[in-house]
Amino acid sequence: MIGGIQGLAVLHYDTPHFDIVQPGQFVLCAVSGARIDLEDLKYWSAEFQEAYRGPEEATRSFLQHRGPDFR
């Protein structure tokens, strides 16, 4: 059990897949903190090693990391 959360998986995010470092049932969205079951995980960043609930959270994280003026 990592971080006191039963069932939390630890993943290494790559493109276009992820590797399971420590088995579990879910990960947490880096932006919202929402639980994402592994079978529902479709958005992540290999660069930032983060999981996202959906495209809105992925975009928000990218803009936070890169800034709104990124080109």
C-alpha positions in Angstrom: 0.0 0.0 0.0 1.5 3.3 -1.1 0.6 6.6 0.5 -2.0 4.9 2.8 -4.5 4.4 -0.1 -5.6 0.7 -0.6 -5.7 -0.3 -4.2 -3.6 2.6 -5.5 -1.4 1.5 -8.4 2.0 3.0 -9.2 2.6 3.3 -12.9 5.4 4.4 -15.2 3.8 6.4 -18.1 5.3 5.9 -21.5 4.0 6.5 -25.1 1.7 4.9 -26.1 1.4 2.7 -23.0 2.1 2.5 -19.3 3.9 0.0 -17.2 2.7 -1.2 -13.9 5.3 -0.7 -11.2 3.1 -1.7 -8.3 -0.2 -3.4 -9.0 -3.5 -1.8 -7.9 -6.9 -1.0 -9.2 -6.7 2.7 -9.8 -4.6 5.9 -10.0 -5.4 9.4 -9.1 -5.9 12.3 -11.5 -3.0 14.8 -11.1 -5.3 17.7 -11.6 -8.6 16.8 -9.9 -7.5 14.0 -7.5 -10.3 11.9 -8.9 -10.0 8.1 -8.9 -9.4 6.6 -12.3 -9.8 2.8 -12.6 -6.9 1.4 -14.6 -9.3 0.0 -17.3 -10.6 3.6 -17.8 -7.2 5.3 -17.9 -6.9 6.9 -21.3 -5.0 10.2 -20.7 -1.6 10.6 -19.2 1.7 12.4 -19.7 4.9 10.4 -20.2 6.8 13.7 -19.9 5.3 14.8 -16.6 4.5 11.2 -15.3 0.9 12.1 -14.5 -2.5 10.6 -15.1 -5.6 12.6 -16.0 -9.3 11.9 -15.8 -10.0 13.4 -19.2 -8.8 15.8 -21.9 -9.8 18.9 -19.9 -7.5 17.9 -17.1 -4.7 16.9 -19.4 -4.9 20.3 -21.1 -5.0 22.2 -17.8 -1.9 20.3 -16.6 0.0 21.0 -19.8 -0.8 24.7 -19.6 0.3 24.7 -15.9 3.6 23.1 -16.8 4.2 25.0 -20.0 2.4 28.3 -19.5 -0.5 29.7 -21.5 1.9 31.3 -24.0 3.5 28.0 -25.1 3.9 27.7 -28.8 
